[in-house]
Amino acid sequence: MSQKIFKNAKKLERNDLRDITGGVGGPVTPDLSQCGCSCTGAVTGPAYCGKYKKCLQVITC
């Protein structure tokens, strides 16, 4: 099965590698709409939410 995946693959040349963008190294704009607070006051959502959002100690749900 894995050979079927790589059937049309080609080796990238040096110039091709320069055109690749993205990945984990570049600046990332976090989507803060995915961040929230739980009833206990914990920040919910992706890992970066704790850096950008703070929650009250206790929220009545």
Summary of the structure (lengths in Angstrom):
residues: 61
radius of gyration: 20.6
end to end distance: 49.3
largest distance: 57.6
contacts: 93
relative contact order: 0.16
helix: 26%
strand: 7%
